[in-house]
Amino acid sequence: MTGSGILLVDKPQGWTSHDIVARTRRLAGTRKVGHAGTLDPMATGLLIVGLNSSTRLLTYIVGTDKEYLATIRLGQSTTTDDAEGDIVDEAPQDAVSAVTDDAIRSGIADLTGEIEQVPSSVSAIKVDGKRAYARVRAGEAVVLQARPVTVSEFELLATRRLPAAIDLDVRVVCSSGTYIRSLARDLGAALGVGGHLTALRRTRVGSFSVEDAHPIEALDVASALVPAAVAATTLFERFDLTEQQAIDLTHGKRIHVADRENRGGEPLAAIAPTGHLVGLIEFRGKEARTLVNFPTDEIATA
């Protein structure tokens, strides 16, 4: 069986995130596989997959910021706010032609920073225990509440004016929980012509880049696996343990570090002298306790 670690997968268009997990389970020979953040079937790009005990890292990866490349089409609105839905409204050609470059830049600026965003009604958000998209497919009217998100960068890369639409290539850096298709919808609405997403590629999750990802069709798990210790020290500051400290933490004990002050904030990745990831720890004063333990039989080291 494959050891613990994460895989950086470049998801192709048409695959669901669950499809990637199912394929990975077969390739890795383990049922304990999860992913750090759903990508819609239409989207491509970085999907981080955790194997075995490294699935415990996924909670922390999910919360990191994301970077996307996307194409927004102004002039058409759809039922899903992306190209997979039915077109429900098309703006007159003269209205689309009247949208100026300055207006587009201003609309993008208004959607940058800390904003309140209403997720798409066909999102995976649960409403009374049931996914929003499932309720919509069942014919129910779903109204989701706005939620705070942060769009730290919303960059216009290119503008293409078509006879009855405007295509915008953009780059977005945003907090976890931000919906890029909602940005497309809201930009189109602000400009008075409607809008939806026609292409989406996730290029970064936290410190992990799609440039280091592997295509699922040719994935070799053994060679592509990022060891648990490497993944953890990419996410968090590394803390090197003595042999006794590693034993104590493994047995649920706290460790005392005389020359360590409580810095608060993020956990630390506790690494044994062997290079194995013992766990994620936090300091309180000069004492550290384990937040998340990792098995001592990890075969991947850093």
Backbone torsions as a table, in degrees:
resi	resn	phi	psi	omega
1	MET	NA	144.6	178.0
2	THR	-64.6	145.5	178.2
3	GLY	-75.1	-168.1	-178.3
4	SER	-89.2	145.7	178.0
5	GLY	164.8	-173.1	176.4
6	ILE	-121.5	155.9	175.7
7	LEU	-118.9	137.2	173.5
8	LEU	-100.2	110.1	-174.6
9	VAL	-110.9	136.1	173.9
10	ASP	-93.7	98.6	-175.1
11	LYS	-70.8	129.1	176.6
12	PRO	-82.8	162.1	177.6
13	GLN	-65.4	141.9	178.2
14	GLY	96.3	-18.3	177.3
15	TRP	-89.9	140.4	170.1
16	THR	-85.9	162.9	175.9
17	SER	-62.3	-34.7	177.4
18	HIS	-65.9	-35.3	176.0
19	ASP	-58.8	-41.3	179.7
20	ILE	-64.5	-43.4	179.0
21	VAL	-62.7	-44.3	-178.9
22	ALA	-62.8	-43.4	178.4
23	ARG	-64.2	-40.9	-179.5
24	THR	-64.6	-39.0	177.4
25	ARG	-57.9	-42.6	-179.9
26	ARG	-68.2	-43.1	-177.7
27	LEU	-68.6	-36.9	-175.4
28	ALA	-89.2	-15.9	-179.4
29	GLY	70.3	33.1	177.6
30	THR	-143.7	146.8	177.1
31	ARG	-85.9	-18.2	-174.3
32	LYS	-84.8	82.2	-178.6
33	VAL	-135.7	136.5	176.2
34	GLY	-145.3	173.7	179.5
35	HIS	-130.6	161.7	-175.2
36	ALA	-108.5	68.8	174.4
37	GLY	112.1	114.5	-176.1
38	THR	-65.7	139.4	166.7
39	LEU	-112.6	132.6	177.7
40	ASP	-62.6	156.5	179.1
41	PRO	-54.8	-36.1	-179.2
42	MET	-66.0	-28.2	-173.4
43	ALA	-81.6	156.5	173.3
44	THR	-123.4	173.7	172.1
45	GLY	112.8	-159.8	-166.7
46	LEU	-71.3	119.2	170.2
47	LEU	-122.2	121.2	-179.6
48	ILE	-93.3	124.5	-176.2
49	VAL	-114.0	131.5	178.3
50	GLY	-105.0	140.6	179.3
51	LEU	-116.9	139.1	175.4
52	ASN	52.6	-132.0	-173.3
53	SER	-67.7	-16.4	178.5
54	SER	-71.5	-8.9	171.2
55	THR	-60.6	-20.6	177.9
56	ARG	-68.8	-17.9	177.8
57	LEU	-82.7	-17.9	-171.8
58	LEU	-62.7	-34.9	178.7
59	THR	-57.2	-37.8	-179.1
60	TYR	-77.6	-34.5	179.7
61	ILE	-69.0	-39.4	-179.3
62	VAL	-55.6	-37.0	-174.6
63	GLY	-79.9	-2.6	-179.5
64	THR	-79.7	166.1	179.9
65	ASP	-74.1	161.8	-176.5
66	LYS	-127.5	154.2	173.3
67	GLU	-124.8	138.0	-178.3
68	TYR	-133.8	149.4	162.8
69	LEU	-108.9	134.5	-174.2
70	ALA	-145.8	159.6	171.1
71	THR	-120.2	125.5	179.0
72	ILE	-108.4	130.4	175.2
73	ARG	-103.9	117.7	175.1
74	LEU	-90.6	138.1	178.2
75	GLY	118.3	-12.3	179.9
76	GLN	-138.9	139.2	173.3
77	SER	-114.0	145.2	179.6
78	THR	-126.7	167.4	-178.2
79	THR	-66.5	-24.0	-175.8
80	THR	-113.5	1.7	-176.7
81	ASP	67.0	11.9	173.9
82	ASP	-141.4	-177.4	-173.0
83	ALA	-73.4	-10.3	-179.6
84	GLU	-81.9	-13.0	-179.0
85	GLY	-92.0	171.9	176.7
86	ASP	-81.3	143.2	176.7
87	ILE	-72.0	125.0	-178.3
88	VAL	-110.0	-14.8	179.8
89	ASP	-158.1	136.7	175.6
90	GLU	-127.3	128.9	-179.6
91	ALA	-75.8	147.8	175.1
92	PRO	-58.5	149.3	-176.9
93	GLN	-59.5	-38.0	-179.2
94	ASP	-67.7	-31.0	177.8
95	ALA	-68.7	-40.2	178.3
96	VAL	-66.0	-43.6	-179.3
97	SER	-62.7	-26.7	-177.5
98	ALA	-78.8	-10.6	179.1
99	VAL	-73.7	115.9	-176.4
100	THR	-87.8	161.7	176.1
101	ASP	-61.8	-37.8	178.4
102	ASP	-63.5	-39.4	179.0
103	ALA	-65.0	-38.8	178.2
104	ILE	-63.6	-47.2	179.7
105	ARG	-62.5	-38.7	178.6
106	SER	-66.1	-41.0	178.5
107	GLY	-63.5	-39.1	177.2
108	ILE	-65.5	-41.6	179.2
109	ALA	-61.8	-37.4	-180.0
110	ASP	-67.4	-22.0	-179.7
111	LEU	-100.5	14.5	179.2
112	THR	-107.9	141.6	-178.5
113	GLY	105.1	-154.4	177.2
114	GLU	-85.5	116.0	-175.2
115	ILE	-130.4	163.5	171.1
116	GLU	-98.4	123.7	-175.9
117	GLN	-124.3	133.0	173.8
118	VAL	-91.4	117.3	179.0
119	PRO	-62.8	158.2	175.4
120	SER	-61.2	145.1	-179.5
121	SER	-67.3	-15.5	178.1
122	VAL	-104.2	27.9	176.1
123	SER	-78.7	174.3	179.8
124	ALA	-88.1	7.8	178.6
125	ILE	-63.3	138.0	-179.4
126	LYS	-84.9	135.1	175.2
127	VAL	-120.5	110.5	-176.1
128	ASP	52.5	44.6	174.0
129	GLY	84.7	-1.3	-177.8
130	LYS	-125.5	139.0	-179.1
131	ARG	-59.6	141.1	-178.9
132	ALA	-58.6	-42.2	-177.8
133	TYR	-64.6	-32.6	178.2
134	ALA	-68.0	-36.8	177.6
135	ARG	-67.2	-40.5	178.7
136	VAL	-63.8	-43.6	179.8
137	ARG	-64.9	-26.4	178.2
138	ALA	-83.7	2.3	177.0
139	GLY	92.2	6.6	-179.8
140	GLU	-83.3	148.7	173.1
141	ALA	-85.6	124.0	-176.5
142	VAL	-117.7	125.5	175.7
143	VAL	-121.9	114.9	-179.2
144	LEU	-96.2	149.8	-179.6
145	GLN	-81.5	147.1	175.6
146	ALA	-65.5	148.1	179.4
147	ARG	-137.0	149.9	-179.2
148	PRO	-74.7	132.5	174.1
149	VAL	-136.8	164.7	178.5
150	THR	-121.0	121.5	173.6
151	VAL	-106.2	96.1	-173.6
152	SER	-77.0	-28.6	176.0
153	GLU	-142.1	133.2	176.8
154	PHE	-139.2	93.9	-169.8
155	GLU	-108.1	129.3	175.6
156	LEU	-85.4	118.3	-177.1
157	LEU	-96.2	-37.2	-177.5
158	ALA	-158.8	151.2	176.9
159	THR	-127.7	129.1	177.2
160	ARG	-124.7	118.2	-179.0
161	ARG	-93.5	117.8	179.0
162	LEU	-100.6	171.3	-179.4
163	PRO	-56.0	-39.3	-176.3
164	ALA	-130.3	17.1	-178.4
165	ALA	-157.5	166.6	174.3
166	ILE	-128.2	124.7	176.6
167	ASP	-100.3	130.5	179.3
168	LEU	-117.1	124.2	170.2
169	ASP	-91.8	126.4	-174.8
170	VAL	-133.9	160.0	171.1
171	ARG	-121.8	131.0	-176.7
172	VAL	-126.9	130.7	169.4
173	VAL	-115.0	125.5	-170.3
174	CYS	-148.8	167.4	177.7
175	SER	-76.6	163.0	174.2
176	SER	-59.1	139.9	178.9
177	GLY	93.1	-1.0	177.3
178	THR	-83.7	135.4	178.3
179	TYR	-103.7	118.0	-178.8
180	ILE	-68.5	-35.3	178.2
181	ARG	-67.2	-27.4	174.5
182	SER	-70.1	-35.1	173.8
183	LEU	-61.9	-42.2	178.5
184	ALA	-62.2	-45.9	178.8
185	ARG	-60.6	-46.7	-175.2
186	ASP	-71.5	-34.1	176.5
187	LEU	-65.5	-45.4	178.5
188	GLY	-62.2	-39.6	179.3
189	ALA	-65.4	-41.9	-179.7
190	ALA	-64.2	-30.5	180.0
191	LEU	-88.5	-4.2	175.0
192	GLY	79.9	13.9	-177.2
193	VAL	-126.6	-2.4	-177.1
194	GLY	78.2	161.3	179.6
195	GLY	-165.4	155.3	175.1
196	HIS	-152.2	167.0	-177.1
197	LEU	-89.5	131.7	177.6
198	THR	-111.8	-16.7	177.4
199	ALA	-154.9	145.7	-179.6
200	LEU	-150.2	130.8	176.2
201	ARG	-135.9	123.9	177.2
202	ARG	-86.6	121.7	-174.4
203	THR	-105.5	-16.7	-179.2
204	ARG	-155.5	142.9	171.1
205	VAL	-130.4	110.5	-175.1
206	GLY	58.2	-123.9	179.5
207	SER	-94.1	3.6	-177.4
208	PHE	-96.9	131.9	-174.7
209	SER	-112.4	148.0	176.6
210	VAL	-65.6	-19.8	177.7
211	GLU	-62.9	-22.5	179.0
212	ASP	-99.5	6.4	-175.4
213	ALA	-85.4	161.0	-177.5
214	HIS	-116.6	140.2	176.3
215	PRO	-67.3	136.3	-176.4
216	ILE	-64.0	-30.2	-176.3
217	GLU	-66.4	-25.6	-178.3
218	ALA	-123.1	27.7	-174.1
219	LEU	-71.6	124.2	170.8
220	ASP	-107.9	105.3	-171.2
221	VAL	-59.7	-43.7	-175.0
222	ALA	-60.3	-43.0	-177.1
223	SER	-83.2	-24.9	-176.9
224	ALA	-88.9	-14.8	-173.5
225	LEU	-64.6	126.1	173.4
226	VAL	-90.1	117.0	-176.2
227	PRO	-56.3	151.1	-178.4
228	ALA	-55.8	-42.2	-178.6
229	ALA	-65.7	-38.3	178.6
230	VAL	-67.3	-43.7	178.9
231	ALA	-61.7	-43.9	-177.2
232	ALA	-66.4	-39.7	-179.5
233	THR	-78.0	-13.3	169.8
234	THR	-75.5	-35.5	-178.9
235	LEU	-81.9	-37.0	-170.3
236	PHE	-132.4	162.3	173.6
237	GLU	-62.1	140.4	-179.4
238	ARG	-85.0	138.5	174.4
239	PHE	-128.1	113.4	-177.8
240	ASP	-84.2	128.2	-176.9
241	LEU	-97.1	153.9	165.2
242	THR	-78.5	168.5	179.2
243	GLU	-60.5	-42.1	-179.2
244	GLN	-67.7	-39.9	177.9
245	GLN	-61.8	-40.2	178.7
246	ALA	-62.7	-41.6	178.7
247	ILE	-64.5	-44.9	-178.4
248	ASP	-62.2	-46.0	-179.8
249	LEU	-64.9	-38.2	178.8
250	THR	-61.0	-32.8	-179.3
251	HIS	-92.9	12.5	174.7
252	GLY	83.9	8.7	-180.0
253	LYS	-86.4	158.5	172.8
254	ARG	-86.8	155.2	176.6
255	ILE	-117.6	148.4	179.0
256	HIS	-109.0	129.7	179.3
257	VAL	-124.5	108.7	-171.6
258	ALA	-64.2	-35.5	-174.8
259	ASP	-99.0	20.1	-179.2
260	ARG	-114.5	125.7	176.2
261	GLU	-98.2	152.4	177.6
262	ASN	-69.2	116.1	179.6
263	ARG	-98.8	-15.5	-178.6
264	GLY	67.6	-169.6	175.3
265	GLY	78.2	-136.4	-171.2
266	GLU	-70.2	154.8	172.5
267	PRO	-64.8	168.4	174.4
268	LEU	-116.5	148.5	176.3
269	ALA	-88.7	111.9	-177.1
270	ALA	-88.2	118.1	-174.6
271	ILE	-113.9	128.7	179.1
272	ALA	-74.8	163.6	177.1
273	PRO	-57.6	-24.7	178.1
274	THR	-75.8	-11.0	-176.5
275	GLY	95.1	-1.4	179.9
276	HIS	-78.9	149.5	173.2
277	LEU	-81.0	115.3	178.0
278	VAL	-81.7	-41.4	179.9
279	GLY	172.2	-179.4	171.0
280	LEU	-100.1	130.5	-174.4
281	ILE	-124.5	160.4	172.4
282	GLU	-132.4	146.4	178.4
283	PHE	-97.9	140.6	167.5
284	ARG	-128.9	107.8	-170.4
285	GLY	67.2	-126.8	179.5
286	LYS	-103.2	10.7	178.4
287	GLU	-110.2	144.7	178.5
288	ALA	-122.0	142.5	175.1
289	ARG	-127.5	159.4	-178.1
290	THR	-84.4	130.5	173.0
291	LEU	-90.3	-42.7	-179.6
292	VAL	-138.2	123.8	177.4
293	ASN	-89.5	151.2	172.7
294	PHE	-124.8	143.7	-176.0
295	PRO	-57.8	150.3	-179.3
296	THR	-78.5	-8.6	-178.9
297	ASP	-96.2	17.8	176.1
298	GLU	-56.1	134.8	-179.6
299	ILE	-97.1	-11.0	-178.5
300	ALA	-99.0	136.0	-175.4
301	THR	-130.1	167.6	175.3
302	ALA	-132.0	NA	NA
